[in-house]
Amino acid sequence: MEHGSDGITYYYKAEPVNQSMLATLSKDGKWIVVTFSHTTGNVWSNPELTCQHVDEDRPLAPGQKTVLQVKLLVFRGTLNEALKKVVAQRPALQ
C-alpha cells in the first residue's frame, strides 16, 4: 500500500488470476462493467478513481505491426453472466 502525493491510496498485490478480466458491480448490484482483451498480461484497477485496466500483452518485433483490442461491456447482470460473456466473446478479439 502506498499513499500518493495526489491523495490517492495505491494497493499493489501481484497474484495470478483465473480469468484475465476486471469487473465492477454497481452499488445496487444490478449493473456490471467488465473489461477484457484477447491476450491480457496484466489487470489492475484503482477503486478510488473507478477505473479498470487490462494491459494487452503481445510480443512485437521491430518493424512489425499488430492490432490490439480491449473490450468494455456495461450491462444489467451478474458476475457469473459477465464471466460467460467474456469467455464467449474473447476469441473474437484480435
PDB file as gemmi writes it, atoms N, CA and C in Angstrom:
CRYST1    1.000    1.000    1.000  90.00  90.00  90.00 P 1                      
ATOM      1  N   MET A   1       0.841  -1.169   0.000  1.00  0.00           N  
ATOM      2  CA  MET A   1       0.000   0.000   0.000  1.00  0.00           C  
ATOM      3  C   MET A   1       0.891   1.239   0.000  1.00  0.00           C  
ATOM      4  N   GLU A   2       0.511   2.222  -0.808  1.00  0.00           N  
ATOM      5  CA  GLU A   2       1.286   3.451  -0.897  1.00  0.00           C  
ATOM      6  C   GLU A   2       0.329   4.637  -0.967  1.00  0.00           C  
ATOM      7  N   HIS A   3       0.600   5.652  -0.156  1.00  0.00           N  
ATOM      8  CA  HIS A   3      -0.213   6.867  -0.180  1.00  0.00           C  
ATOM      9  C   HIS A   3       0.471   7.861  -1.110  1.00  0.00           C  
ATOM     10  N   GLY A   4      -0.170   8.162  -2.243  1.00  0.00           N  
ATOM     11  CA  GLY A   4       0.420   9.053  -3.230  1.00  0.00           C  
ATOM     12  C   GLY A   4       0.263  10.516  -2.852  1.00  0.00           C  
ATOM     13  N   SER A   5       1.111  11.356  -3.423  1.00  0.00           N  
ATOM     14  CA  SER A   5       1.053  12.795  -3.170  1.00  0.00           C  
ATOM     15  C   SER A   5      -0.236  13.407  -3.716  1.00  0.00           C  
ATOM     16  N   ASP A   6      -0.922  12.664  -4.591  1.00  0.00           N  
ATOM     17  CA  ASP A   6      -2.183  13.128  -5.159  1.00  0.00           C  
ATOM     18  C   ASP A   6      -3.370  12.809  -4.252  1.00  0.00           C  
ATOM     19  N   GLY A   7      -3.113  12.222  -3.073  1.00  0.00           N  
ATOM     20  CA  GLY A   7      -4.174  11.908  -2.134  1.00  0.00           C  
ATOM     21  C   GLY A   7      -4.825  10.551  -2.369  1.00  0.00           C  
ATOM     22  N   ILE A   8      -4.351   9.816  -3.352  1.00  0.00           N  
ATOM     23  CA  ILE A   8      -4.922   8.507  -3.678  1.00  0.00           C  
ATOM     24  C   ILE A   8      -4.062   7.418  -3.053  1.00  0.00           C  
ATOM     25  N   THR A   9      -4.709   6.424  -2.474  1.00  0.00           N  
ATOM     26  CA  THR A   9      -4.002   5.283  -1.905  1.00  0.00           C  
ATOM     27  C   THR A   9      -3.871   4.205  -2.968  1.00  0.00           C  
ATOM     28  N   TYR A  10      -2.661   3.721  -3.187  1.00  0.00           N  
ATOM     29  CA  TYR A  10      -2.379   2.690  -4.180  1.00  0.00           C  
ATOM     30  C   TYR A  10      -2.124   1.373  -3.455  1.00  0.00           C  
ATOM     31  N   TYR A  11      -2.776   0.310  -3.950  1.00  0.00           N  
ATOM     32  CA  TYR A  11      -2.601  -1.027  -3.392  1.00  0.00           C  
ATOM     33  C   TYR A  11      -1.957  -1.903  -4.455  1.00  0.00           C  
ATOM     34  N   TYR A  12      -0.901  -2.603  -4.094  1.00  0.00           N  
ATOM     35  CA  TYR A  12      -0.204  -3.481  -5.028  1.00  0.00           C  
ATOM     36  C   TYR A  12      -0.307  -4.906  -4.514  1.00  0.00           C  
ATOM     37  N   LYS A  13      -0.792  -5.796  -5.352  1.00  0.00           N  
ATOM     38  CA  LYS A  13      -0.865  -7.201  -4.958  1.00  0.00           C  
ATOM     39  C   LYS A  13      -0.756  -8.029  -6.231  1.00  0.00           C  
ATOM     40  N   ALA A  14       0.385  -8.604  -6.453  1.00  0.00           N  
ATOM     41  CA  ALA A  14       0.618  -9.415  -7.651  1.00  0.00           C  
ATOM     42  C   ALA A  14       0.177 -10.847  -7.378  1.00  0.00           C  
ATOM     43  N   GLU A  15      -0.839 -11.276  -8.097  1.00  0.00           N  
ATOM     44  CA  GLU A  15      -1.341 -12.638  -7.975  1.00  0.00           C  
ATOM     45  C   GLU A  15      -1.826 -13.110  -9.334  1.00  0.00           C  
ATOM     46  N   PRO A  16      -1.688 -14.394  -9.627  1.00  0.00           N  
ATOM     47  CA  PRO A  16      -2.278 -14.908 -10.867  1.00  0.00           C  
ATOM     48  C   PRO A  16      -3.795 -14.875 -10.781  1.00  0.00           C  
ATOM     49  N   VAL A  17      -4.445 -14.708 -11.928  1.00  0.00           N  
ATOM     50  CA  VAL A  17      -5.908 -14.687 -11.967  1.00  0.00           C  
ATOM     51  C   VAL A  17      -6.418 -15.851 -12.803  1.00  0.00           C  
ATOM     52  N   ASN A  18      -7.636 -16.303 -12.517  1.00  0.00           N  
ATOM     53  CA  ASN A  18      -8.241 -17.394 -13.279  1.00  0.00           C  
ATOM     54  C   ASN A  18      -8.683 -16.926 -14.664  1.00  0.00           C  
ATOM     55  N   GLN A  19      -9.228 -15.718 -14.727  1.00  0.00           N  
ATOM     56  CA  GLN A  19      -9.650 -15.117 -15.995  1.00  0.00           C  
ATOM     57  C   GLN A  19      -9.093 -13.705 -16.030  1.00  0.00           C  
ATOM     58  N   SER A  20      -8.424 -13.364 -17.110  1.00  0.00           N  
ATOM     59  CA  SER A  20      -7.842 -12.027 -17.218  1.00  0.00           C  
ATOM     60  C   SER A  20      -8.915 -11.039 -17.661  1.00  0.00           C  
ATOM     61  N   MET A  21      -9.659 -10.558 -16.673  1.00  0.00           N  
ATOM     62  CA  MET A  21     -10.727  -9.595 -16.875  1.00  0.00           C  
ATOM     63  C   MET A  21     -10.906  -8.823 -15.579  1.00  0.00           C  
ATOM     64  N   LEU A  22     -11.532  -7.665 -15.674  1.00  0.00           N  
ATOM     65  CA  LEU A  22     -11.892  -6.915 -14.477  1.00  0.00           C  
ATOM     66  C   LEU A  22     -13.369  -6.613 -14.541  1.00  0.00           C  
ATOM     67  N   ALA A  23     -14.038  -6.765 -13.418  1.00  0.00           N  
ATOM     68  CA  ALA A  23     -15.472  -6.492 -13.360  1.00  0.00           C  
ATOM     69  C   ALA A  23     -15.774  -5.644 -12.131  1.00  0.00           C  
ATOM     70  N   THR A  24     -16.667  -4.691 -12.308  1.00  0.00           N  
ATOM     71  CA  THR A  24     -17.116  -3.838 -11.219  1.00  0.00           C  
ATOM     72  C   THR A  24     -18.635  -3.907 -11.163  1.00  0.00           C  
ATOM     73  N   LEU A  25     -19.144  -4.196  -9.985  1.00  0.00           N  
ATOM     74  CA  LEU A  25     -20.584  -4.289  -9.772  1.00  0.00           C  
ATOM     75  C   LEU A  25     -21.071  -2.971  -9.177  1.00  0.00           C  
ATOM     76  N   SER A  26     -22.209  -2.473  -9.651  1.00  0.00           N  
ATOM     77  CA  SER A  26     -22.761  -1.221  -9.130  1.00  0.00           C  
ATOM     78  C   SER A  26     -23.158  -1.383  -7.665  1.00  0.00           C  
ATOM     79  N   LYS A  27     -23.286  -0.268  -6.977  1.00  0.00           N  
ATOM     80  CA  LYS A  27     -23.646  -0.311  -5.555  1.00  0.00           C  
ATOM     81  C   LYS A  27     -24.967  -1.017  -5.321  1.00  0.00           C  
ATOM     82  N   ASP A  28     -25.916  -0.870  -6.256  1.00  0.00           N  
ATOM     83  CA  ASP A  28     -27.211  -1.538  -6.079  1.00  0.00           C  
ATOM     84  C   ASP A  28     -27.182  -2.988  -6.554  1.00  0.00           C  
ATOM     85  N   GLY A  29     -26.039  -3.438  -7.098  1.00  0.00           N  
ATOM     86  CA  GLY A  29     -25.870  -4.824  -7.510  1.00  0.00           C  
ATOM     87  C   GLY A  29     -26.581  -5.206  -8.791  1.00  0.00           C  
ATOM     88  N   LYS A  30     -27.076  -4.224  -9.537  1.00  0.00           N  
ATOM     89  CA  LYS A  30     -27.843  -4.528 -10.743  1.00  0.00           C  
ATOM     90  C   LYS A  30     -27.043  -4.370 -12.035  1.00  0.00           C  
ATOM     91  N   TRP A  31     -26.037  -3.516 -12.023  1.00  0.00           N  
ATOM     92  CA  TRP A  31     -25.254  -3.240 -13.227  1.00  0.00           C  
ATOM     93  C   TRP A  31     -23.836  -3.745 -13.044  1.00  0.00           C  
ATOM     94  N   ILE A  32     -23.221  -4.083 -14.167  1.00  0.00           N  
ATOM     95  CA  ILE A  32     -21.835  -4.545 -14.127  1.00  0.00           C  
ATOM     96  C   ILE A  32     -21.077  -3.927 -15.295  1.00  0.00           C  
ATOM     97  N   VAL A  33     -19.817  -3.607 -15.047  1.00  0.00           N  
ATOM     98  CA  VAL A  33     -18.893  -3.153 -16.082  1.00  0.00           C  
ATOM     99  C   VAL A  33     -17.764  -4.163 -16.098  1.00  0.00           C  
ATOM    100  N   VAL A  34     -17.469  -4.705 -17.260  1.00  0.00           N  
ATOM    101  CA  VAL A  34     -16.392  -5.691 -17.378  1.00  0.00           C  
ATOM    102  C   VAL A  34     -15.473  -5.291 -18.526  1.00  0.00           C  
ATOM    103  N   THR A  35     -14.174  -5.408 -18.292  1.00  0.00           N  
ATOM    104  CA  THR A  35     -13.162  -5.048 -19.275  1.00  0.00           C  
ATOM    105  C   THR A  35     -12.262  -6.260 -19.498  1.00  0.00           C  
ATOM    106  N   PHE A  36     -11.954  -6.540 -20.788  1.00  0.00           N  
ATOM    107  CA  PHE A  36     -11.093  -7.683 -21.103  1.00  0.00           C  
ATOM    108  C   PHE A  36     -10.464  -7.495 -22.474  1.00  0.00           C  
ATOM    109  N   SER A  37      -9.470  -8.295 -22.762  1.00  0.00           N  
ATOM    110  CA  SER A  37      -8.809  -8.287 -24.073  1.00  0.00           C  
ATOM    111  C   SER A  37      -8.482  -9.730 -24.457  1.00  0.00           C  
ATOM    112  N   HIS A  38      -7.893  -9.900 -25.627  1.00  0.00           N  
ATOM    113  CA  HIS A  38      -7.582 -11.250 -26.122  1.00  0.00           C  
ATOM    114  C   HIS A  38      -6.430 -11.875 -25.352  1.00  0.00           C  
ATOM    115  N   THR A  39      -5.335 -11.161 -25.236  1.00  0.00           N  
ATOM    116  CA  THR A  39      -4.156 -11.697 -24.542  1.00  0.00           C  
ATOM    117  C   THR A  39      -3.721 -10.700 -23.471  1.00  0.00           C  
ATOM    118  N   THR A  40      -4.395 -10.717 -22.369  1.00  0.00           N  
ATOM    119  CA  THR A  40      -4.123  -9.781 -21.282  1.00  0.00           C  
ATOM    120  C   THR A  40      -2.928 -10.242 -20.474  1.00  0.00           C  
ATOM    121  N   GLY A  41      -1.980  -9.336 -20.275  1.00  0.00           N  
ATOM    122  CA  GLY A  41      -0.808  -9.666 -19.476  1.00  0.00           C  
ATOM    123  C   GLY A  41      -0.913  -9.161 -18.047  1.00  0.00           C  
ATOM    124  N   ASN A  42      -1.738  -8.131 -17.830  1.00  0.00           N  
ATOM    125  CA  ASN A  42      -1.819  -7.508 -16.521  1.00  0.00           C  
ATOM    126  C   ASN A  42      -3.200  -6.890 -16.349  1.00  0.00           C  
ATOM    127  N   VAL A  43      -3.797  -7.064 -15.187  1.00  0.00           N  
ATOM    128  CA  VAL A  43      -5.062  -6.406 -14.860  1.00  0.00           C  
ATOM    129  C   VAL A  43      -4.863  -5.585 -13.597  1.00  0.00           C  
ATOM    130  N   TRP A  44      -5.454  -4.396 -13.571  1.00  0.00           N  
ATOM    131  CA  TRP A  44      -5.352  -3.575 -12.374  1.00  0.00           C  
ATOM    132  C   TRP A  44      -6.448  -2.527 -12.364  1.00  0.00           C  
ATOM    133  N   SER A  45      -6.745  -2.043 -11.186  1.00  0.00           N  
ATOM    134  CA  SER A  45      -7.779  -1.024 -11.051  1.00  0.00           C  
ATOM    135  C   SER A  45      -7.418  -0.071  -9.931  1.00  0.00           C  
ATOM    136  N   ASN A  46      -8.125   1.024  -9.900  1.00  0.00           N  
ATOM    137  CA  ASN A  46      -7.997   1.980  -8.821  1.00  0.00           C  
ATOM    138  C   ASN A  46      -9.412   2.316  -8.378  1.00  0.00           C  
ATOM    139  N   PRO A  47      -9.907   1.667  -7.330  1.00  0.00           N  
ATOM    140  CA  PRO A  47     -11.293   1.865  -6.905  1.00  0.00           C  
ATOM    141  C   PRO A  47     -11.644   3.316  -6.573  1.00  0.00           C  
ATOM    142  N   GLU A  48     -10.668   4.094  -6.085  1.00  0.00           N  
ATOM    143  CA  GLU A  48     -10.955   5.484  -5.749  1.00  0.00           C  
ATOM    144  C   GLU A  48     -11.244   6.318  -6.981  1.00  0.00           C  
ATOM    145  N   LEU A  49     -10.717   5.908  -8.123  1.00  0.00           N  
ATOM    146  CA  LEU A  49     -10.970   6.628  -9.372  1.00  0.00           C  
ATOM    147  C   LEU A  49     -11.939   5.868 -10.272  1.00  0.00           C  
ATOM    148  N   THR A  50     -12.436   4.753  -9.789  1.00  0.00           N  
ATOM    149  CA  THR A  50     -13.346   3.856 -10.527  1.00  0.00           C  
ATOM    150  C   THR A  50     -12.841   3.536 -11.931  1.00  0.00           C  
ATOM    151  N   CYS A  51     -11.557   3.256 -12.044  1.00  0.00           N  
ATOM    152  CA  CYS A  51     -11.014   2.866 -13.342  1.00  0.00           C  
ATOM    153  C   CYS A  51     -10.604   1.400 -13.298  1.00  0.00           C  
ATOM    154  N   GLN A  52     -10.577   0.784 -14.472  1.00  0.00           N  
ATOM    155  CA  GLN A  52     -10.094  -0.594 -14.578  1.00  0.00           C  
ATOM    156  C   GLN A  52      -9.270  -0.707 -15.848  1.00  0.00           C  
ATOM    157  N   HIS A  53      -8.194  -1.473 -15.749  1.00  0.00           N  
ATOM    158  CA  HIS A  53      -7.255  -1.592 -16.864  1.00  0.00           C  
ATOM    159  C   HIS A  53      -6.942  -3.057 -17.130  1.00  0.00           C  
ATOM    160  N   VAL A  54      -6.925  -3.412 -18.381  1.00  0.00           N  
ATOM    161  CA  VAL A  54      -6.415  -4.700 -18.815  1.00  0.00           C  
ATOM    162  C   VAL A  54      -5.334  -4.390 -19.845  1.00  0.00           C  
ATOM    163  N   ASP A  55      -4.112  -4.681 -19.500  1.00  0.00           N  
ATOM    164  CA  ASP A  55      -2.973  -4.367 -20.362  1.00  0.00           C  
ATOM    165  C   ASP A  55      -2.726  -5.517 -21.322  1.00  0.00           C  
ATOM    166  N   GLU A  56      -2.978  -5.255 -22.588  1.00  0.00           N  
ATOM    167  CA  GLU A  56      -2.746  -6.245 -23.637  1.00  0.00           C  
ATOM    168  C   GLU A  56      -1.253  -6.569 -23.675  1.00  0.00           C  
ATOM    169  N   ASP A  57      -0.924  -7.829 -23.860  1.00  0.00           N  
ATOM    170  CA  ASP A  57       0.462  -8.272 -23.846  1.00  0.00           C  
ATOM    171  C   ASP A  57       0.709  -9.164 -25.050  1.00  0.00           C  
ATOM    172  N   ARG A  58       1.452  -8.632 -26.016  1.00  0.00           N  
ATOM    173  CA  ARG A  58       1.743  -9.401 -27.208  1.00  0.00           C  
ATOM    174  C   ARG A  58       3.148  -9.053 -27.688  1.00  0.00           C  
ATOM    175  N   PRO A  59       3.998 -10.043 -27.917  1.00  0.00           N  
ATOM    176  CA  PRO A  59       5.344  -9.741 -28.402  1.00  0.00           C  
ATOM    177  C   PRO A  59       5.280  -9.125 -29.796  1.00  0.00           C  
ATOM    178  N   LEU A  60       6.151  -8.169 -30.020  1.00  0.00           N  
ATOM    179  CA  LEU A  60       6.176  -7.483 -31.312  1.00  0.00           C  
ATOM    180  C   LEU A  60       7.616  -7.125 -31.644  1.00  0.00           C  
ATOM    181  N   ALA A  61       8.128  -7.678 -32.724  1.00  0.00           N  
ATOM    182  CA  ALA A  61       9.497  -7.406 -33.153  1.00  0.00           C  
ATOM    183  C   ALA A  61       9.559  -6.033 -33.829  1.00  0.00           C  
ATOM    184  N   PRO A  62      10.743  -5.429 -33.863  1.00  0.00           N  
ATOM    185  CA  PRO A  62      10.885  -4.131 -34.539  1.00  0.00           C  
ATOM    186  C   PRO A  62      10.379  -4.204 -35.982  1.00  0.00           C  
ATOM    187  N   GLY A  63       9.612  -3.215 -36.372  1.00  0.00           N  
ATOM    188  CA  GLY A  63       9.090  -3.148 -37.729  1.00  0.00           C  
ATOM    189  C   GLY A  63       7.778  -3.877 -37.945  1.00  0.00           C  
ATOM    190  N   GLN A  64       7.358  -4.695 -36.984  1.00  0.00           N  
ATOM    191  CA  GLN A  64       6.093  -5.413 -37.116  1.00  0.00           C  
ATOM    192  C   GLN A  64       4.929  -4.520 -36.711  1.00  0.00           C  
ATOM    193  N   LYS A  65       3.755  -4.875 -37.201  1.00  0.00           N  
ATOM    194  CA  LYS A  65       2.523  -4.181 -36.834  1.00  0.00           C  
ATOM    195  C   LYS A  65       1.535  -5.199 -36.293  1.00  0.00           C  
ATOM    196  N   THR A  66       0.643  -4.731 -35.443  1.00  0.00           N  
ATOM    197  CA  THR A  66      -0.395  -5.592 -34.903  1.00  0.00           C  
ATOM    198  C   THR A  66      -1.617  -4.760 -34.556  1.00  0.00           C  
ATOM    199  N   VAL A  67      -2.695  -5.421 -34.279  1.00  0.00           N  
ATOM    200  CA  VAL A  67      -3.910  -4.771 -33.806  1.00  0.00           C  
ATOM    201  C   VAL A  67      -4.190  -5.299 -32.408  1.00  0.00           C  
ATOM    202  N   LEU A  68      -4.432  -4.395 -31.483  1.00  0.00           N  
ATOM    203  CA  LEU A  68      -4.768  -4.774 -30.117  1.00  0.00           C  
ATOM    204  C   LEU A  68      -6.161  -4.245 -29.815  1.00  0.00           C  
ATOM    205  N   GLN A  69      -6.987  -5.078 -29.230  1.00  0.00           N  
ATOM    206  CA  GLN A  69      -8.344  -4.675 -28.893  1.00  0.00           C  
ATOM    207  C   GLN A  69      -8.608  -4.921 -27.423  1.00  0.00           C  
ATOM    208  N   VAL A  70      -9.294  -3.976 -26.817  1.00  0.00           N  
ATOM    209  CA  VAL A  70      -9.780  -4.110 -25.450  1.00  0.00           C  
ATOM    210  C   VAL A  70     -11.278  -3.864 -25.510  1.00  0.00           C  
ATOM    211  N   LYS A  71     -12.039  -4.699 -24.849  1.00  0.00           N  
ATOM    212  CA  LYS A  71     -13.500  -4.592 -24.893  1.00  0.00           C  
ATOM    213  C   LYS A  71     -14.029  -4.221 -23.514  1.00  0.00           C  
ATOM    214  N   LEU A  72     -15.014  -3.328 -23.513  1.00  0.00           N  
ATOM    215  CA  LEU A  72     -15.673  -2.892 -22.292  1.00  0.00           C  
ATOM    216  C   LEU A  72     -17.165  -3.140 -22.450  1.00  0.00           C  
ATOM    217  N   LEU A  73     -17.730  -3.901 -21.532  1.00  0.00           N  
ATOM    218  CA  LEU A  73     -19.160  -4.190 -21.559  1.00  0.00           C  
ATOM    219  C   LEU A  73     -19.819  -3.535 -20.354  1.00  0.00           C  
ATOM    220  N   VAL A  74     -20.970  -2.932 -20.570  1.00  0.00           N  
ATOM    221  CA  VAL A  74     -21.778  -2.363 -19.493  1.00  0.00           C  
ATOM    222  C   VAL A  74     -23.177  -2.933 -19.675  1.00  0.00           C  
ATOM    223  N   PHE A  75     -23.681  -3.639 -18.662  1.00  0.00           N  
ATOM    224  CA  PHE A  75     -24.997  -4.255 -18.801  1.00  0.00           C  
ATOM    225  C   PHE A  75     -25.592  -4.560 -17.431  1.00  0.00           C  
ATOM    226  N   ARG A  76     -26.899  -4.790 -17.416  1.00  0.00           N  
ATOM    227  CA  ARG A  76     -27.566  -5.252 -16.196  1.00  0.00           C  
ATOM    228  C   ARG A  76     -27.311  -6.746 -16.096  1.00  0.00           C  
ATOM    229  N   GLY A  77     -26.745  -7.187 -14.994  1.00  0.00           N  
ATOM    230  CA  GLY A  77     -26.465  -8.602 -14.862  1.00  0.00           C  
ATOM    231  C   GLY A  77     -25.637  -8.916 -13.642  1.00  0.00           C  
ATOM    232  N   THR A  78     -25.088 -10.116 -13.642  1.00  0.00           N  
ATOM    233  CA  THR A  78     -24.330 -10.639 -12.501  1.00  0.00           C  
ATOM    234  C   THR A  78     -22.884 -10.899 -12.894  1.00  0.00           C  
ATOM    235  N   LEU A  79     -22.074 -11.182 -11.902  1.00  0.00           N  
ATOM    236  CA  LEU A  79     -20.677 -11.532 -12.176  1.00  0.00           C  
ATOM    237  C   LEU A  79     -20.587 -12.823 -12.989  1.00  0.00           C  
ATOM    238  N   ASN A  80     -21.444 -13.783 -12.709  1.00  0.00           N  
ATOM    239  CA  ASN A  80     -21.437 -15.031 -13.474  1.00  0.00           C  
ATOM    240  C   ASN A  80     -21.785 -14.776 -14.935  1.00  0.00           C  
ATOM    241  N   GLU A  81     -22.749 -13.889 -15.187  1.00  0.00           N  
ATOM    242  CA  GLU A  81     -23.092 -13.544 -16.568  1.00  0.00           C  
ATOM    243  C   GLU A  81     -21.936 -12.823 -17.256  1.00  0.00           C  
ATOM    244  N   ALA A  82     -21.223 -11.990 -16.502  1.00  0.00           N  
ATOM    245  CA  ALA A  82     -20.064 -11.296 -17.057  1.00  0.00           C  
ATOM    246  C   ALA A  82     -19.000 -12.300 -17.495  1.00  0.00           C  
ATOM    247  N   LEU A  83     -18.726 -13.272 -16.650  1.00  0.00           N  
ATOM    248  CA  LEU A  83     -17.734 -14.297 -16.992  1.00  0.00           C  
ATOM    249  C   LEU A  83     -18.151 -15.051 -18.248  1.00  0.00           C  
ATOM    250  N   LYS A  84     -19.418 -15.424 -18.350  1.00  0.00           N  
ATOM    251  CA  LYS A  84     -19.898 -16.132 -19.539  1.00  0.00           C  
ATOM    252  C   LYS A  84     -19.727 -15.288 -20.794  1.00  0.00           C  
ATOM    253  N   LYS A  85     -20.001 -13.980 -20.708  1.00  0.00           N  
ATOM    254  CA  LYS A  85     -19.848 -13.093 -21.856  1.00  0.00           C  
ATOM    255  C   LYS A  85     -18.382 -12.982 -22.267  1.00  0.00           C  
ATOM    256  N   VAL A  86     -17.501 -12.876 -21.291  1.00  0.00           N  
ATOM    257  CA  VAL A  86     -16.067 -12.770 -21.588  1.00  0.00           C  
ATOM    258  C   VAL A  86     -15.567 -14.036 -22.272  1.00  0.00           C  
ATOM    259  N   VAL A  87     -15.907 -15.191 -21.722  1.00  0.00           N  
ATOM    260  CA  VAL A  87     -15.473 -16.462 -22.304  1.00  0.00           C  
ATOM    261  C   VAL A  87     -16.007 -16.613 -23.740  1.00  0.00           C  
ATOM    262  N   ALA A  88     -17.230 -16.179 -23.981  1.00  0.00           N  
ATOM    263  CA  ALA A  88     -17.826 -16.295 -25.312  1.00  0.00           C  
ATOM    264  C   ALA A  88     -17.250 -15.292 -26.298  1.00  0.00           C  
ATOM    265  N   GLN A  89     -16.941 -14.067 -25.842  1.00  0.00           N  
ATOM    266  CA  GLN A  89     -16.546 -13.000 -26.756  1.00  0.00           C  
ATOM    267  C   GLN A  89     -15.034 -12.849 -26.936  1.00  0.00           C  
ATOM    268  N   ARG A  90     -14.247 -13.324 -25.983  1.00  0.00           N  
ATOM    269  CA  ARG A  90     -12.783 -13.153 -26.074  1.00  0.00           C  
ATOM    270  C   ARG A  90     -12.187 -13.730 -27.364  1.00  0.00           C  
ATOM    271  N   PRO A  91     -12.598 -14.922 -27.824  1.00  0.00           N  
ATOM    272  CA  PRO A  91     -11.976 -15.471 -29.034  1.00  0.00           C  
ATOM    273  C   PRO A  91     -12.154 -14.592 -30.291  1.00  0.00           C  
ATOM    274  N   ALA A  92     -13.167 -13.747 -30.320  1.00  0.00           N  
ATOM    275  CA  ALA A  92     -13.401 -12.890 -31.488  1.00  0.00           C  
ATOM    276  C   ALA A  92     -12.487 -11.661 -31.514  1.00  0.00           C  
ATOM    277  N   LEU A  93     -11.834 -11.369 -30.406  1.00  0.00           N  
ATOM    278  CA  LEU A  93     -10.941 -10.214 -30.360  1.00  0.00           C  
ATOM    279  C   LEU A  93      -9.617 -10.538 -31.044  1.00  0.00           C  
ATOM    280  N   GLN A  94      -8.994  -9.518 -31.569  1.00  0.00           N  
ATOM    281  CA  GLN A  94      -7.682  -9.702 -32.209  1.00  0.00           C  
ATOM    282  C   GLN A  94      -6.586  -9.582 -31.182  1.00  0.00           C  
TER     283      GLN A  94                                                      
END                                                                             
